[in-house]
């Protein structure tokens, strides 16, 4: 048995995710802000580019001699900047709200991710790797599943795991131990 303790942000065990005879070893929730940013960093970058571009264009339009051109250009570039702020804030807010309802669980048989619309479960024999990423202030990502997703741009690799969890290094260590026990 490991000395790994459940996340202090979630003192109760998510027993609704346990199968009969299964033992919960660790459970937790993501850090809300880190989860939200990691899941939306692309939208935040695009939003920031829109804000900067709109701001530069607005500054340039205000220097024009023509009041009409400055007014029309100012409205367009200002709209571009507002769109950038809206895009960034709405994406982060959506993922922040999602993070409040995400639950992570490590059992003696599997790893489980419960999101608002789905439950993802992977038995230990199916786990091919356990990687630790973004470790800082004892929070990090424990990645343990990779799959191909088809999109309009073609197939791309997506990784799944426990995002922005506390004590990530200990969680990853325990998951590696359970994976090796299942392989033996």
trRosetta pair geometry for C-beta under 8 A, 3 or more apart (Angstrom, degrees):
i j d omega theta_ij theta_ji phi_ij phi_ji
2 25 6.3 57 40 -168 118 117
2 26 8.0 -36 82 -43 134 107
2 174 4.9 29 -120 -118 172 113
2 177 6.9 139 -77 69 122 153
4 25 6.3 47 72 157 123 93
4 26 4.9 -48 132 -72 126 120
4 106 7.9 -16 111 72 151 139
4 167 7.6 148 -148 137 88 137
4 170 5.5 159 -112 150 96 112
4 171 6.8 110 -149 -90 137 53
4 174 4.8 -23 -39 -61 151 151
5 8 8.0 26 126 -56 116 77
5 26 7.6 71 98 -115 19 90
5 167 7.7 99 60 9 82 177
6 10 6.6 -100 161 84 112 87
6 11 7.3 119 102 -129 129 32
6 13 7.1 -115 -92 -86 156 76
6 24 8.0 22 -83 141 118 115
6 26 5.8 167 -98 -148 57 54
6 27 5.1 -3 -134 51 109 73
6 28 6.3 173 -173 -64 69 80
7 10 5.1 43 80 32 103 95
7 26 7.6 79 -24 -179 78 89
7 27 6.7 -98 20 105 95 51
7 28 2.8 90 -12 -116 138 107
7 29 6.3 -158 98 24 152 61
7 104 8.0 75 -12 60 138 106
7 165 6.8 -103 -85 -162 133 91
7 166 5.5 122 -129 47 98 110
7 167 7.3 -160 -96 30 74 112
8 11 7.1 12 -159 -73 44 80
8 166 7.3 -39 25 74 87 159
9 28 6.6 72 54 -157 98 84
9 29 5.3 -99 103 49 122 107
9 166 7.2 133 -4 1 112 133
10 14 7.8 -16 166 -39 132 97
10 27 6.1 -97 104 120 131 95
10 28 5.5 165 32 -131 125 40
10 29 5.0 125 -45 -11 126 101
10 103 7.3 134 -139 -127 160 89
13 18 7.9 18 150 -34 112 129
13 24 5.1 147 -153 67 123 166
13 27 5.9 130 -132 18 61 149
14 17 4.7 29 123 10 109 115
14 18 7.6 151 104 -25 66 85
14 24 7.6 148 52 -112 67 144
14 27 5.6 177 11 -153 98 150
14 103 5.1 94 -66 172 159 149
14 105 5.7 -104 58 -74 121 129
14 114 7.0 -156 174 14 159 148
15 18 5.3 -46 -156 18 52 119
15 24 7.6 -93 -92 -32 59 138
17 103 7.0 -158 -37 109 148 132
17 105 5.2 160 102 8 147 165
17 112 5.3 145 174 131 132 162
17 114 6.1 -110 -90 -49 132 133
17 119 7.0 -175 -123 -145 100 133
18 22 4.7 -165 -165 76 87 113
18 23 8.0 53 -140 -79 126 8
18 24 6.1 -79 -83 -52 123 98
18 105 7.8 -131 -68 175 73 150
18 107 6.6 141 -118 -100 83 141
19 22 4.5 84 57 -18 76 131
19 107 8.0 127 27 135 88 171
19 109 7.1 -48 43 59 124 151
22 107 4.9 4 173 -177 110 145
22 108 6.5 -171 -159 44 66 90
22 109 5.4 -79 -124 15 105 124
22 110 7.9 -34 -142 26 136 94
23 107 6.1 141 76 -162 47 84
23 108 4.6 43 53 -11 98 120
24 27 5.9 -18 -173 -34 123 114
24 105 6.3 -68 -132 -160 100 104
24 106 7.6 98 -163 77 61 51
24 107 5.6 -53 -100 -101 43 82
25 106 4.8 -61 67 106 104 95
25 107 6.1 149 2 -126 90 24
25 108 6.3 121 -42 -57 114 63
25 174 6.5 -177 139 165 134 137
25 178 7.4 -159 19 -70 166 139
26 104 7.9 -17 119 118 91 97
26 105 7.5 164 91 -154 56 40
26 106 4.3 19 52 43 93 114
26 171 5.9 -164 125 -117 163 90
26 174 6.4 109 -14 86 137 157
27 103 6.8 -6 -171 -178 105 95
27 104 6.4 165 -154 90 54 61
27 105 4.7 -3 -106 -105 94 71
27 106 7.2 -154 -68 24 52 66
28 103 7.9 158 86 -157 27 57
28 104 5.2 -15 64 60 73 107
28 162 7.5 64 70 -163 108 131
28 165 5.4 98 98 -146 138 107
28 166 6.6 -142 -161 39 150 87
28 171 7.8 -83 20 -90 138 142
29 99 7.4 103 172 168 99 77
29 100 7.9 19 -172 -143 138 28
29 102 6.1 124 -146 85 79 77
29 103 6.2 -43 -89 -105 81 51
29 104 6.9 170 -89 14 28 89
29 165 7.9 162 93 -114 22 80
30 34 6.8 -132 169 78 100 94
30 35 3.8 85 129 -67 140 132
30 99 5.2 -90 73 -151 113 105
30 102 5.7 8 9 83 107 133
30 104 7.4 94 -47 -20 76 121
30 162 7.4 -178 -79 179 91 70
30 163 5.3 4 -110 89 139 77
30 164 4.1 69 -164 76 99 100
30 165 6.0 -72 -104 -71 60 62
31 34 4.1 41 86 28 115 114
31 35 6.1 166 75 -19 55 89
31 99 7.9 -31 99 -179 29 141
31 139 5.6 6 -18 -147 139 149
31 164 4.3 -108 40 160 89 114
31 165 7.6 -171 -12 -89 82 18
31 166 7.1 106 -53 -52 99 82
32 35 6.0 -62 -147 37 21 110
32 36 6.3 19 159 -18 62 110
32 96 5.5 54 172 -151 99 79
32 99 4.6 147 -129 104 62 138
32 100 6.6 26 -111 -65 115 72
33 36 5.7 -55 -146 36 31 111
33 37 6.3 24 159 -14 66 107
33 96 7.0 10 -94 -111 47 104
34 37 6.0 -57 -144 40 30 105
34 38 6.1 26 160 -17 66 111
34 139 6.4 140 19 141 174 141
34 163 7.6 -169 120 150 93 87
34 164 3.7 155 101 -126 115 134
35 38 6.1 -60 -143 39 25 107
35 39 6.2 14 163 -11 63 114
35 95 6.6 -159 124 155 82 103
35 96 7.6 131 81 -105 95 45
35 98 7.8 -136 134 88 122 92
35 99 4.0 130 87 -107 142 131
35 102 7.0 -168 -162 38 157 150
35 163 5.2 107 -120 112 82 112
35 164 4.4 -123 -60 37 72 141
36 39 6.3 -66 -146 42 23 103
36 40 6.2 -19 167 16 62 119
36 92 4.9 71 157 -162 118 70
36 93 7.7 47 -152 -62 136 12
36 95 4.0 140 -132 100 67 104
36 96 4.1 3 -85 -67 143 71
36 98 7.9 139 -96 49 78 93
36 99 5.9 -86 -53 -17 81 137
37 40 6.4 -84 -140 55 25 86
37 41 6.0 53 164 -74 69 82
37 44 6.8 1 -144 -27 76 158
37 92 6.7 12 -81 -123 59 104
37 95 7.9 -176 -25 95 23 141
38 41 6.3 -11 -136 -31 26 110
38 134 7.4 -37 -103 -78 133 175
38 141 7.2 164 -161 -70 161 130
38 163 5.6 -167 88 -171 145 123
38 164 6.2 -172 7 -43 140 112
39 95 4.4 174 77 -140 126 142
39 98 7.6 -80 87 72 168 136
39 163 7.0 77 -55 149 96 168
40 43 4.7 -49 -175 43 88 114
40 44 5.7 93 123 -28 90 97
40 88 7.9 125 142 -151 123 55
40 91 4.2 150 -151 142 136 112
40 92 5.5 -150 72 -79 153 57
40 94 7.8 121 -77 62 139 96
40 95 5.1 -147 -29 -6 118 148
41 44 5.4 -56 -146 37 36 115
41 45 6.3 38 155 -22 68 102
42 45 5.8 -53 -150 33 30 110
42 46 6.5 26 154 -13 65 106
43 46 5.7 -54 -145 41 34 110
43 47 6.0 37 154 -21 66 108
43 87 5.9 -141 -179 154 97 96
43 88 6.3 163 132 -105 86 50
43 91 4.0 87 105 -21 154 177
43 92 7.9 -157 90 -41 118 69
44 47 5.6 -54 -145 39 29 114
44 48 6.2 31 155 -21 64 106
44 88 4.9 76 -121 -135 59 99
44 91 7.0 -134 -54 79 70 129
44 92 6.7 63 -79 -59 109 109
45 48 5.7 -54 -147 35 29 111
45 49 6.5 32 153 -19 63 104
46 49 5.7 -53 -149 35 32 113
46 50 6.5 35 151 -20 64 104
46 84 7.5 -148 128 -131 62 84
46 87 6.6 -69 99 124 101 145
46 88 8.0 -176 73 -71 69 83
47 50 5.6 -53 -151 35 33 113
47 51 6.4 33 152 -20 66 104
47 84 4.4 129 -167 -174 59 69
47 85 6.6 121 -179 -77 111 17
47 86 7.8 -154 -133 62 117 44
47 87 4.2 -164 -92 82 105 102
47 88 3.1 -170 104 -48 165 97
47 89 7.8 167 -166 -8 159 60
47 91 7.6 -152 -34 21 138 125
48 51 5.6 -51 -147 35 34 112
48 52 6.3 30 156 -15 66 106
48 84 6.7 151 -56 176 10 120
48 88 6.7 78 -45 -78 68 143
49 52 5.9 -56 -145 40 30 107
49 53 6.0 28 158 -16 65 111
49 84 7.1 -152 70 -127 49 130
50 53 5.9 -57 -140 42 26 109
50 54 6.0 26 160 -18 63 112
50 80 5.6 -144 -172 166 88 80
50 81 6.6 164 137 -108 79 32
50 83 5.7 -93 167 89 146 91
50 84 2.7 -176 88 -80 109 112
50 87 6.8 77 31 30 152 134
51 54 5.9 -58 -145 40 24 110
51 55 6.2 26 156 -20 62 109
51 81 5.0 70 -133 -146 54 76
51 84 3.9 -147 -45 103 71 142
51 85 5.9 86 -88 -54 116 77
51 88 7.8 -30 -30 -7 125 137
52 55 5.7 -56 -147 37 28 112
52 56 6.4 27 156 -17 65 105
52 84 7.9 -148 9 173 56 171
53 56 5.9 -54 -147 37 30 108
53 57 6.2 26 156 -15 64 109
53 77 7.8 -133 129 -147 68 91
53 80 6.3 -77 97 140 99 134
53 81 7.8 -164 74 -77 62 73
53 84 7.8 147 42 -57 92 147
54 57 5.7 -57 -144 41 29 110
54 58 6.0 33 156 -23 65 108
54 77 4.7 148 -156 176 65 70
54 78 6.5 116 177 -99 114 15
54 79 7.5 -147 -133 68 130 40
54 80 3.6 -175 -89 90 109 97
54 81 3.0 -156 103 -52 143 80
54 82 7.5 -152 173 1 167 54
54 83 7.7 153 -61 40 147 88
54 84 6.2 -153 3 3 130 129
55 58 5.6 -52 -143 35 29 113
55 59 6.4 31 155 -20 63 105
55 77 7.6 176 -44 159 12 110
55 81 5.6 94 -49 -99 69 133
56 59 5.7 -54 -150 35 30 112
56 60 6.4 28 152 -17 64 107
56 77 7.9 -123 72 -161 50 133
57 60 5.7 -55 -148 38 33 111
57 61 6.2 33 154 -21 67 107
57 73 6.8 -135 161 173 95 97
57 76 7.5 -75 136 98 137 91
57 77 3.4 -159 100 -116 112 133
57 80 6.8 40 47 49 141 143
58 61 5.7 -54 -145 36 30 111
58 62 6.5 31 157 -21 63 106
58 73 7.7 165 -110 132 43 85
58 74 5.6 71 -138 -133 80 67
58 77 4.2 -166 -59 109 71 127
58 78 5.6 85 -97 -63 127 72
58 81 6.7 -29 -25 -21 134 138
59 62 6.0 -57 -151 32 28 111
59 63 7.1 25 152 -18 60 107
60 63 6.0 -62 -159 32 34 111
60 64 7.6 51 145 -39 62 91
60 73 7.6 -87 93 152 86 139
60 77 7.9 153 48 -74 92 167
61 64 5.8 -33 -164 -1 44 117
61 69 7.0 -148 -152 135 86 76
61 70 5.0 135 158 -138 82 57
61 73 3.3 -169 -120 108 132 122
61 74 4.8 -166 109 -60 138 68
61 77 5.9 -174 -5 13 137 139
62 70 5.7 86 -107 -155 33 115
62 74 6.4 75 -66 -88 79 116
63 70 7.9 171 42 -107 28 114
64 69 4.9 -94 137 95 157 116
64 70 4.6 -166 59 -67 108 91
64 73 7.0 94 0 35 145 146
66 69 3.8 62 87 15 120 110
66 70 6.3 170 90 -12 62 85
67 70 5.7 -59 -147 40 30 111
67 71 6.1 32 155 -23 66 108
68 71 5.7 -56 -146 35 28 112
68 72 6.3 19 160 -10 65 107
69 72 6.1 -56 -141 43 28 104
69 73 5.7 22 162 -11 65 117
70 73 6.0 -58 -135 48 23 107
70 74 5.7 30 160 -26 62 113
71 74 5.7 -55 -142 35 22 113
71 75 6.5 21 157 -18 59 104
72 75 5.9 -55 -151 33 29 109
72 76 6.5 23 154 -14 64 107
73 76 5.8 -57 -146 40 33 108
73 77 6.0 20 161 -8 69 110
74 77 6.2 -58 -136 45 26 101
74 78 5.7 29 161 -20 64 114
75 78 5.7 -56 -138 41 24 112
75 79 6.2 30 157 -23 61 107
76 79 5.7 -55 -150 34 27 113
76 80 6.6 31 150 -21 62 103
77 80 5.3 -46 -149 31 37 117
77 81 6.6 38 151 -18 65 101
78 81 5.6 -53 -150 36 34 111
78 82 6.3 34 151 -18 67 105
79 82 5.6 -53 -144 38 32 111
79 83 6.2 38 154 -22 65 104
80 83 5.7 -51 -150 33 29 114
80 84 6.6 32 150 -21 61 104
81 84 5.6 -52 -153 32 34 114
81 85 6.7 31 152 -15 65 103
82 85 5.8 -54 -150 37 34 109
82 86 6.1 34 153 -19 67 108
83 86 5.7 -57 -144 40 30 112
83 87 6.1 33 157 -23 66 107
84 87 5.9 -52 -144 33 27 111
84 88 6.5 22 159 -13 62 107
85 88 6.1 -61 -150 39 29 107
85 89 6.0 17 161 -11 67 115
86 89 6.1 -64 -141 44 25 104
86 90 5.8 18 166 -16 65 115
87 90 6.3 -60 -140 39 20 104
87 91 6.4 16 163 -14 60 112
88 91 6.3 -66 -152 37 24 106
88 92 6.3 15 160 -12 64 112
89 92 6.0 -60 -145 41 28 107
89 93 6.0 29 158 -21 66 111
90 93 5.7 -54 -142 38 29 113
90 94 6.3 33 157 -23 63 105
91 94 5.8 -54 -149 33 29 112
91 95 6.6 18 158 -8 64 108
92 95 6.1 -63 -149 44 31 104
92 96 6.0 37 152 -26 67 109
93 96 5.5 -53 -144 34 30 116
93 97 6.5 29 157 -17 64 104
94 97 6.0 -57 -154 36 28 108
94 98 6.5 30 148 -20 63 107
95 98 5.2 -49 -145 36 38 117
95 99 6.3 47 153 -28 66 100
96 99 5.7 -48 -152 27 30 115
96 100 7.3 38 148 -25 58 96
97 100 5.9 -44 -163 18 38 116
97 101 7.6 10 151 2 62 105
98 101 6.3 -79 -165 46 39 96
98 102 6.4 47 144 -41 75 105
98 115 6.8 0 -175 -159 105 98
98 116 6.0 -103 -136 -8 77 121
99 102 5.4 -45 -141 15 40 119
99 164 7.9 -16 -137 67 130 136
101 115 7.1 75 107 -167 93 45
101 116 4.7 55 104 -74 140 89
102 113 7.2 -19 -164 -171 96 85
102 114 6.8 157 -156 85 46 62
102 115 5.5 -6 -107 -105 84 65
102 116 7.8 -58 -68 -29 64 71
103 112 7.8 -6 109 115 91 101
103 113 7.7 156 82 -159 53 40
103 114 4.2 1 54 54 98 112
104 111 7.9 -18 -168 -173 86 88
104 112 7.2 151 -161 86 41 64
104 113 6.0 -11 -106 -106 70 67
104 114 7.8 -152 -68 24 28 75
104 162 4.5 61 -130 -119 152 109
104 165 6.3 -54 40 -92 161 133
105 111 7.3 159 88 -160 58 45
105 112 4.1 -6 60 58 104 109
105 113 8.0 -164 26 -69 74 29
105 114 7.3 40 -2 -9 110 104
106 111 5.6 -13 -107 -109 70 75
106 112 7.8 -162 -71 23 28 75
106 171 6.8 178 -28 -155 148 90
106 174 6.5 90 140 111 159 121
106 175 6.2 -108 -126 -83 135 88
106 178 7.1 176 -179 1 109 161
107 110 5.6 14 53 50 105 64
107 111 7.7 -167 25 -79 71 31
107 112 7.1 39 -6 -7 106 111
108 178 6.9 -155 -144 -133 41 119
109 123 6.2 -44 160 -133 82 82
109 124 6.5 -131 -179 -6 34 104
110 121 5.4 34 150 -177 143 93
110 122 5.9 164 -161 82 97 38
110 123 4.7 -58 -93 -101 103 44
110 124 6.2 -127 -91 -30 45 69
111 121 7.3 167 85 -151 46 52
111 122 5.3 -10 57 59 91 92
111 124 7.7 105 -15 -79 85 65
111 127 6.8 77 9 -78 123 134
111 144 6.0 53 53 78 167 153
111 162 7.8 -107 -173 -40 121 105
111 175 6.5 28 -78 -128 129 117
112 119 6.6 -13 -167 -174 101 95
112 120 7.0 153 -157 85 50 54
112 121 4.8 -8 -106 -104 82 83
112 122 8.0 -176 -78 22 43 61
113 119 7.3 165 86 -158 51 48
113 120 4.4 -2 57 58 99 104
113 121 7.8 -161 27 -69 60 44
113 160 6.8 -127 6 173 157 112
113 161 7.8 168 -67 180 136 12
113 162 7.1 -160 -92 -83 104 64
114 118 7.9 -163 -148 102 46 45
114 119 4.9 -11 -108 -111 76 84
114 120 7.8 -162 -74 27 33 64
115 118 5.3 13 58 56 101 76
115 119 7.6 -171 29 -81 63 37
115 120 7.4 32 2 -3 102 101
120 145 7.9 -145 159 51 129 163
120 160 6.6 -93 140 177 160 150
122 126 5.2 -125 -172 87 88 118
122 127 5.7 105 133 -69 120 85
122 144 6.9 -178 76 116 148 112
122 145 5.7 -165 -59 -76 162 132
123 126 5.0 84 64 10 78 107
123 127 7.6 -138 99 -18 41 86
123 182 7.5 166 154 -155 82 151
124 127 5.6 -46 -149 17 41 115
124 178 5.4 -117 -113 140 136 93
124 179 5.3 -160 -164 -104 94 50
124 181 7.3 -18 155 72 157 83
124 182 3.4 164 114 -31 122 161
124 183 7.8 -114 141 -34 99 69
125 182 4.9 -133 -61 152 65 119
125 183 6.8 139 -117 -81 68 59
127 130 6.6 25 164 -58 125 91
127 144 5.2 -23 -144 175 111 112
127 145 7.1 -79 -119 -72 72 80
127 175 7.4 -121 171 172 163 102
127 179 4.9 -96 87 -112 124 115
127 182 7.7 85 38 61 103 145
128 146 7.7 -67 56 28 124 98
129 143 7.8 1 106 108 100 85
129 144 6.6 -166 90 -138 57 54
129 146 7.8 15 45 -6 117 112
130 142 6.6 -10 -169 -175 91 94
130 143 7.5 153 -157 80 41 50
130 144 4.9 -2 -105 -100 69 99
130 172 5.5 156 150 -157 112 79
130 175 4.6 163 -128 107 151 116
130 176 4.9 -137 56 -71 139 77
130 179 6.1 -163 -24 -12 123 151
131 142 7.4 158 79 -159 45 46
131 143 4.5 -17 63 62 99 100
131 144 7.3 -178 21 -73 67 50
131 161 7.8 -99 60 -75 80 163
131 172 7.5 -56 124 -139 13 129
132 135 5.8 22 155 -51 109 120
132 140 5.8 36 -173 128 87 144
132 141 7.3 144 -161 79 44 56
132 142 6.1 -18 -102 -104 65 66
132 143 7.8 -170 -76 20 16 79
132 168 5.9 127 -144 139 102 107
132 169 6.1 43 -135 -102 155 60
132 172 4.4 -53 -70 -62 105 169
133 140 6.3 166 81 179 39 102
133 141 4.4 -24 68 65 93 107
133 142 8.0 177 24 -80 74 22
133 143 5.9 28 3 -9 120 117
134 139 7.8 -38 123 116 95 76
134 140 4.9 161 86 -142 70 75
134 141 5.0 56 39 5 114 100
134 164 7.8 -42 106 -83 137 62
135 138 7.7 -5 -167 -121 86 18
135 139 7.5 166 -144 85 48 36
135 140 3.8 -20 -91 -79 60 142
135 168 5.8 -148 -107 76 89 130
135 169 6.3 55 -128 -58 138 96
136 139 6.3 -24 72 60 63 80
136 140 6.9 125 16 -76 53 86
138 166 6.0 28 123 -162 101 70
138 167 5.7 -2 172 -77 107 43
138 168 6.9 160 170 16 50 80
138 169 7.3 -84 -140 11 66 102
139 164 5.8 9 172 -163 115 60
139 165 6.6 177 -149 85 72 28
139 166 5.5 -39 -93 -96 81 51
139 168 6.1 80 -171 -21 26 116
140 164 7.5 -128 134 -110 5 30
140 165 6.9 -36 65 56 50 71
140 168 3.3 -134 54 62 95 167
140 169 7.0 66 32 -44 139 67
140 172 8.0 -34 91 -29 124 127
141 161 5.9 94 172 93 89 124
141 162 6.8 170 -156 88 53 57
141 163 5.1 -5 -115 -121 99 53
141 164 6.6 -1 -75 -39 77 44
141 165 7.5 108 -107 15 33 85
141 168 6.8 17 19 -141 15 143
142 161 5.1 -151 97 172 53 121
142 162 4.4 13 50 49 100 104
142 165 6.4 -32 3 37 105 131
142 168 5.5 -170 -48 -159 94 89
142 171 5.2 -101 -49 106 156 114
142 172 4.7 -161 -121 -77 109 86
142 175 6.4 125 174 9 135 153
143 146 7.8 47 164 -62 110 86
143 159 4.8 3 -156 163 126 126
143 160 7.1 129 -147 82 73 29
143 161 3.8 -128 -109 -20 39 152
144 160 7.2 -53 62 92 64 75
144 161 5.0 118 12 -105 72 99
144 162 8.0 31 4 -1 109 83
144 175 6.4 -99 -85 163 143 145
145 159 6.9 142 83 -160 52 57
145 160 4.2 -19 71 58 108 103
145 161 6.6 170 26 -63 78 71
146 157 5.9 -2 -174 -171 106 105
146 158 7.1 162 -152 82 58 41
146 159 5.0 -25 -98 -101 79 73
146 160 7.5 -169 -76 17 32 74
147 157 7.5 156 83 -149 25 61
147 158 5.9 -24 66 62 74 89
147 160 7.3 14 11 -8 103 113
148 155 5.0 -1 -175 -171 110 117
148 156 7.2 148 -153 74 64 26
148 157 6.2 -42 -97 -95 60 55
148 158 7.5 131 -123 16 12 83
149 155 6.9 150 75 -152 37 64
149 156 5.7 -27 62 64 88 79
149 157 7.7 123 16 -132 82 9
149 158 4.8 39 -12 -12 122 128
150 154 7.6 -72 -145 179 65 27
150 155 5.4 -37 -97 -92 62 73
151 154 6.8 -7 64 53 75 26
151 155 7.5 136 20 -103 71 23
151 156 6.2 -10 15 11 119 111
153 156 7.1 28 86 -39 107 120
162 165 4.6 0 146 -25 114 138
162 168 7.5 -177 98 -123 113 89
162 171 6.5 -72 69 139 154 149
165 168 5.2 125 77 -86 88 83
165 171 6.0 -5 109 9 140 163
167 170 4.6 -32 168 39 100 116
167 171 6.0 110 110 -25 83 94
168 171 5.6 -57 -145 38 34 112
168 172 6.1 34 158 -20 68 106
169 172 5.8 -54 -148 37 29 111
169 173 6.4 32 152 -21 63 106
170 173 5.5 -50 -146 34 33 115
170 174 6.4 31 156 -17 65 105
171 174 5.9 -57 -149 38 30 108
171 175 6.3 29 153 -19 64 108
172 175 5.7 -56 -146 38 31 112
172 176 6.4 34 154 -21 65 104
173 176 5.8 -55 -152 34 29 111
173 177 6.5 31 150 -20 63 105
174 177 5.5 -51 -150 34 35 114
174 178 6.4 32 154 -16 67 105
175 178 5.8 -53 -145 39 33 109
175 179 6.2 37 153 -22 65 107
176 179 5.6 -54 -146 37 30 115
176 180 6.4 28 156 -17 64 106
177 180 6.0 -58 -150 37 28 107
177 181 6.5 30 152 -19 64 106
178 181 5.6 -52 -147 35 33 113
178 182 6.4 32 154 -19 65 105
179 182 5.8 -57 -150 36 30 110
179 183 6.4 27 152 -18 64 108
180 183 5.6 -55 -145 37 35 111
180 184 6.5 42 154 -32 65 102
181 184 5.8 -51 -151 23 32 115
